[in-house]
């Protein structure tokens, strides 16, 4: 067997493989052995015909075709190994020359694991934000705690700011109710700015039992582009007005919240928890920043086949979320102000970055010999079994060797990211 390599791109190659008579003889013998099982000869049971007898009854065209197929299948992976290239999927093969019994030439094209040229990943120059908990952060939590202990009392008077109201409403655009614009028994604190400008102010002054309309225009920068800047009418039924009495933020409130002797102890606990949450959040942001810097400073091709696979995953996630909201993918795009073309362009860039990050981290793992033991993988699978104990399909999937390998790969990537963090402090 002889091979000739042609580089089509950084992540795609074409091999020209030439097989001689010896290679074809080996393939022919395997072809005869396989085809002999289907040959029918008088005096012999099917599948029991001796090879020497069977080959006399095998049509020449069938033998040549089977020989060619076996010759390709048994040599193509070896050919890539010979050139030290690893195909990401089974190569696409095209037989260009074939003289049965004498020679065969074929081309094999495939996306390969590309060569990754990493930067100095121990000096990525990324700084981690210092965690600071301000007095206003603690006060914000205290305010929310006080609101959660607020007493609500139904009153027979006009609604005012700080009251909680219970309403039914239907939002209409051009006289037609639009998706997501309606609700029943909706609890709303007036002045909380939970809904679009004008909605809460428009309820102020109305009494329980009132039915009225609010003519409102959605903000131009509203998240759903099909509503941004649109004039609408909301039909509202005010069902109940609750006067809200929020307790003082003092030692007594602290004792109601938990085992705190006074307000100072509660504040200390809030500060510790905020610090922990902020540290975790900033830690994730730091990891993301390290990976972005790694990709930006390294030379990493993104094989098309891997990008398409990531693009499929991204789209599947969106379609699942859209389905949960009972809207189609097309409706999702419309709300986001995207066409399928513009969405795909943006999503493809995200997919490329994911592929590059994965290849970079895999390369570091190999260089630094970062691995995860089978014991740790088994422990993780046991943990997942407990999480999915009520889902038979999920439990069954955990027995799949491919799923186990995927879990191990993910754990290795996480360990590699931790390595980056440790070496970039």
C-alpha positions in Angstrom: 0.0 0.0 0.0 1.2 3.5 -0.9 -0.3 6.7 0.2 0.0 10.3 -0.9 -1.3 13.2 1.2 -2.9 16.4 -0.1 -3.8 19.1 2.3 -7.2 20.7 1.4 -7.3 23.0 4.5 -6.0 23.2 8.0 -8.6 20.6 9.0 -9.3 18.6 5.8 -7.1 16.3 3.8 -7.3 14.0 0.8 -5.3 10.7 0.7 -4.6 8.9 -2.6 -4.1 5.3 -1.7 -2.6 2.8 -4.2 -3.0 -1.0 -3.6 -1.0 -3.7 -5.4 -1.8 -7.3 -6.4 -0.8 -8.6 -2.9 -3.2 -6.2 -1.2 -6.0 -7.2 -3.5 -5.3 -10.9 -3.1 -5.9 -10.6 0.6 -9.1 -8.7 0.1 -10.2 -11.2 -2.6 -9.8 -14.2 -0.2 -12.0 -12.4 2.4 -14.5 -11.6 -0.3 -14.7 -15.2 -1.4 -15.1 -16.4 2.2 -18.0 -14.0 2.7 -19.8 -14.6 -0.6 -19.4 -18.4 -0.3 -21.9 -18.3 2.6 -24.6 -17.3 0.1 -23.7 -19.7 -2.7 -26.1 -22.6 -3.4 -24.5 -25.7 -4.8 -26.3 -29.0 -5.3 -25.2 -31.6 -2.7 -24.2 -28.9 -0.1 -26.2 -27.1 2.5 -26.2 -23.3 2.2 -23.3 -21.8 4.1 -21.4 -25.1 4.1 -20.0 -25.0 0.5 -16.2 -25.4 0.5 -14.5 -22.2 -0.5 -12.6 -23.8 -3.5 -16.0 -25.1 -4.8 -18.0 -21.9 -4.0 -15.7 -19.5 -5.9 -16.4 -21.3 -9.1 -20.1 -20.3 -8.7 -19.6 -16.7 -7.6 -20.3 -14.2 -10.4 -17.1 -12.3 -11.4 -18.7 -8.9 -11.1 -19.9 -9.7 -7.5 -16.5 -10.9 -6.5 -14.8 -7.8 -8.0 -17.2 -5.5 -6.2 -16.9 -7.2 -2.9 -13.1 -7.3 -3.2 -13.0 -3.6 -3.8 -15.3 -2.9 -0.9 -13.2 -5.0 1.5 -9.9 -3.6 0.2 -11.1 0.0 0.9 -12.6 -0.8 4.4 -9.5 -2.7 5.5 -6.9 -0.2 4.4 -8.4 3.3 4.7 -7.9 3.8 8.4 -4.4 2.3 8.2 -3.6 4.7 5.4 -4.6 7.7 7.7 -2.5 6.2 10.5 0.4 5.9 8.2 0.3 9.7 7.5 -0.3 10.4 11.2 -3.7 11.9 10.6 -6.8 11.1 12.6 -10.2 11.4 10.7 -13.1 12.8 12.8 -15.6 10.6 10.9 -15.4 7.8 8.3 -13.6 9.2 5.2 -15.5 9.7 2.0 -14.0 7.3 -0.6 -13.9 7.5 -4.4 -12.3 4.6 -6.4 -10.4 6.2 -9.3 -8.7 3.1 -10.8 -9.4 -0.6 -10.5 -7.8 -3.5 -12.3 -9.1 -6.6 -10.6 -6.3 -8.8 -9.3 -3.6 -6.2 -10.3 -4.1 -2.8 -8.7 -6.5 -0.3 -7.2 -6.3 3.5 -6.6 -8.8 5.4 -4.5 -9.0 8.8 -2.8 -10.2 9.2 0.8 -11.3 12.7 1.9 -11.9 13.5 5.6 -12.0 16.2 8.2 -9.2 15.5 10.6 -8.2 16.5 14.1 -6.3 19.7 13.2 -2.9 20.8 14.4 -3.4 23.2 17.3 -0.7 25.8 17.9 -1.2 27.0 21.5 0.0 30.3 23.0 1.8 30.3 26.3 -1.3 29.3 28.3 0.4 29.9 31.6 0.6 33.6 30.8 -2.8 34.6 29.4 -2.8 38.0 31.0 -6.3 37.8 32.4 -7.0 39.4 35.7 -9.6 38.2 38.1 -12.0 40.9 39.5 -11.6 41.5 43.2 -14.7 40.6 45.2 -16.1 43.6 47.0 -19.4 43.6 49.0 -20.8 47.1 49.4 -23.1 48.3 52.1 -25.8 48.9 49.5 -25.6 45.2 48.4 -26.3 44.1 52.0 -29.1 46.7 52.3 -30.7 45.4 49.1 -30.9 41.9 50.6 -32.3 43.3 53.8 -35.0 45.2 51.9 -36.0 42.0 50.1 -36.2 40.1 53.4 -38.4 42.8 54.9 -40.7 42.6 51.9 -41.0 38.9 52.3 -42.2 39.4 55.9 -44.6 42.1 54.8 -48.2 41.9 56.0 -50.9 42.2 53.3 -54.4 43.3 54.0 -57.2 43.6 51.4 -58.7 47.1 51.3 -61.7 48.7 49.7 -60.1 51.8 48.3 -58.3 53.2 45.2 -54.9 51.6 44.5 -51.8 53.6 45.2 -48.1 53.1 44.8 -46.6 50.4 47.1 -49.9 48.5 47.1 -50.1 45.0 45.7 -52.9 44.4 43.2 -54.4 41.3 41.8 -55.5 41.7 38.2 -56.6 39.9 35.0 -55.4 41.5 31.9 -55.3 40.9 28.1 -52.9 42.8 25.8 -54.0 43.4 22.3 -52.2 44.6 19.2 -54.4 45.9 16.3 -57.3 44.4 18.2 -55.9 40.9 18.5 -54.4 39.4 21.7 -50.7 38.8 21.3 -48.7 35.8 22.8 -47.5 36.4 26.4 -49.6 39.5 26.8 -52.4 38.0 29.0 -52.7 36.7 32.6 -55.2 35.9 35.3 -54.9 36.5 39.0 -51.6 38.3 38.4 -50.0 39.7 41.6 -48.3 43.1 41.0 -46.7 45.5 43.4 -47.3 49.0 42.1 -44.1 50.9 41.7 -41.9 47.8 41.3 -41.4 48.6 37.6 -42.0 44.9 36.8 -44.0 45.7 33.6 -43.6 48.2 30.8 -43.7 51.9 31.5 -47.2 53.3 32.2 -48.7 49.9 33.2 -48.4 50.3 36.9 -49.0 54.0 37.0 -52.2 53.4 34.9 -53.7 51.2 37.7 -53.1 53.8 40.4 -56.4 55.4 41.3 -58.6 52.5 40.3 -60.7 50.5 42.8 -61.5 46.8 43.2 -64.0 45.7 40.5 -63.0 48.4 38.0 -62.6 47.4 34.4 -60.6 49.7 32.2 -58.2 50.0 29.3 -54.6 51.2 29.2 -53.2 52.4 25.8 -49.5 51.8 26.0 -46.5 51.7 23.7 -43.8 49.2 24.2 -40.2 50.6 24.6 -38.3 50.8 21.3 -35.5 48.6 22.9 -37.9 46.0 24.2 -36.4 42.5 24.1 -39.1 41.0 21.8 -38.6 42.9 18.5 -42.1 42.1 17.3 -43.4 44.3 20.2 -40.6 46.9 20.3 -42.2 50.4 19.8 -45.6 48.9 19.1 -48.8 50.6 20.3 -51.1 48.2 22.3 -54.2 48.2 24.4 -54.4 46.3 27.7 -57.9 45.4 29.0 -57.7 45.2 32.8 -59.9 43.9 35.6 -58.7 45.1 39.0 -59.9 42.3 41.3 -58.2 43.1 44.7 -56.1 45.8 46.3 -53.8 44.7 49.1 -52.2 47.3 51.5 -48.7 46.2 52.2 -47.1 46.9 55.5 -43.4 46.2 55.5 -41.7 45.6 58.9 -38.9 47.7 60.2 -35.4 46.4 59.6 -34.2 45.8 63.1 -33.2 43.2 65.7 -36.7 41.8 65.8 -36.8 41.1 62.1 -33.4 39.5 62.4 -34.7 37.1 65.0 -37.6 36.2 62.7 -35.3 35.4 59.8 -33.2 32.8 61.6 -30.9 32.1 64.6 -29.6 35.7 64.8 -29.3 37.5 68.1 -29.5 40.9 66.4 -29.5 42.8 63.1 -25.6 43.0 63.1 -25.4 39.2 63.1 -27.9 39.0 60.2 -25.9 41.6 58.2 -22.7 39.6 58.8 -24.4 36.4 57.5 -25.7 38.2 54.4 -22.3 39.6 53.7 -20.6 36.2 53.9 -23.3 34.6 51.6 -23.0 37.5 49.1 -19.2 37.1 49.2 -19.5 33.4 48.5 -22.0 33.9 45.6 -20.0 36.7 44.1 -16.8 34.7 44.4 -18.5 31.8 42.5 -19.9 34.1 39.9 -16.6 35.9 39.4 -14.8 32.6 39.3 -17.0 31.4 36.3 -16.4 34.8 34.6 -12.7 34.4 35.1 -12.7 30.9 33.6 -14.7 32.2 30.6 -12.2 35.0 30.1 -9.2 32.6 30.3 -10.7 30.4 27.6 -11.5 33.3 25.4 -7.9 34.6 25.8 -6.6 31.1 25.1 -8.6 30.8 21.8 -7.8 34.4 20.7 -4.0 34.0 21.3 -3.7 30.5 19.8 -3.9 29.2 16.2 -6.8 26.8 16.2 -8.7 25.7 13.1 -12.4 24.8 13.4 -13.3 21.7 11.4 -16.5 22.3 9.5 -18.0 18.9 10.7 -17.5 19.9 14.3 -18.9 23.4 13.8 -22.0 21.9 12.2 -22.4 19.5 15.1 -22.2 22.4 17.6 -24.6 24.4 15.5 -27.1 21.5 15.7 -26.7 21.4 19.5 -27.3 25.1 19.8 -30.4 24.9 17.6 -31.8 21.9 19.5 -31.5 23.8 22.7 -33.3 26.8 21.3 -36.1 24.6 19.9 -36.5 22.8 23.2 -36.9 26.2 24.9 -39.3 27.5 22.2 -41.3 24.3 22.6 -41.6 24.9 26.3 -43.0 28.3 25.6 -45.3 26.7 23.0 -43.9 28.6 20.1 -42.1 27.5 16.9 -38.5 28.1 16.0 -39.7 30.5 13.4 -41.7 32.4 16.0 -38.6 32.5 18.2 -36.6 34.1 15.4 -39.4 36.6 14.7 -39.4 37.7 18.4 -35.7 38.0 18.4 -35.8 40.1 15.2 -33.7 37.5 13.3 -34.1 35.8 10.0 -32.8 32.2 9.7 -29.8 33.5 7.8 -28.8 36.1 10.3 -29.4 33.7 13.2 -27.2 31.0 11.6 -24.4 33.5 10.9 -24.3 34.5 14.6 -24.8 30.9 15.9 -22.0 29.7 13.6 -19.6 32.1 15.2 -20.6 30.8 18.6 -20.2 27.2 17.4 -16.7 28.0 16.0 -15.6 29.4 19.3 -16.9 26.4 21.2 -15.0 24.0 18.9 -11.8 26.0 19.1 -12.0 26.1 22.9 -12.7 22.4 23.1 -9.7 21.6 20.8 -7.4 23.9 22.8 -8.4 22.4 26.1 -8.0 18.8 24.8 -4.5 19.7 23.5 -3.5 21.1 26.9 -4.9 18.0 28.6 -2.7 15.8 26.4 0.4 18.0 26.9 0.0 18.1 30.7 -1.1 14.5 30.9 -4.4 15.6 32.6 -6.6 12.6 33.1 -9.6 11.5 35.3 -9.5 8.2 37.0 -12.2 5.5 36.3 -13.0 5.7 40.0 -14.0 9.4 39.8 -16.0 8.7 36.6 -17.8 5.9 38.4 -18.5 8.2 41.4 -19.9 10.9 39.0 -22.2 8.3 37.3 -23.4 7.1 40.7 -24.2 10.7 41.5 -26.1 11.1 38.2 -28.0 7.9 38.9 -29.3 9.4 42.1 -30.3 12.7 40.3 -32.1 10.8 37.5 -33.5 8.0 39.7 -37.1 8.8 38.5 -36.2 8.9 34.9 -35.8 5.4 33.4 -34.6 6.7 30.0 -31.8 8.8 31.6 -30.8 5.9 33.9 -30.6 3.6 30.9 -28.4 6.1 29.0 -25.9 6.1 31.8 -25.1 2.4 30.9 -24.1 3.4 27.4 -20.3 3.3 27.0 -20.4 6.4 24.7 -22.2 8.3 27.5 -19.6 7.2 30.0 -16.8 8.4 27.6 -18.6 11.7 27.2 -18.8 12.1 31.0 -15.1 11.3 31.3 -14.2 13.9 28.6 -16.3 16.6 30.3 -14.6 15.9 33.6 -11.2 16.0 31.9 -12.1 19.4 30.3 -13.2 20.7 33.7 -9.9 19.6 35.3 -8.0 21.2 32.5 -9.8 24.5 33.1 -8.9 24.3 36.8 -5.3 23.8 35.6 -5.5 27.1 33.6 -6.9 28.9 36.7 -4.1 27.5 38.9 -1.4 28.6 36.5 -2.7 32.0 35.7 -3.0 33.5 39.2 
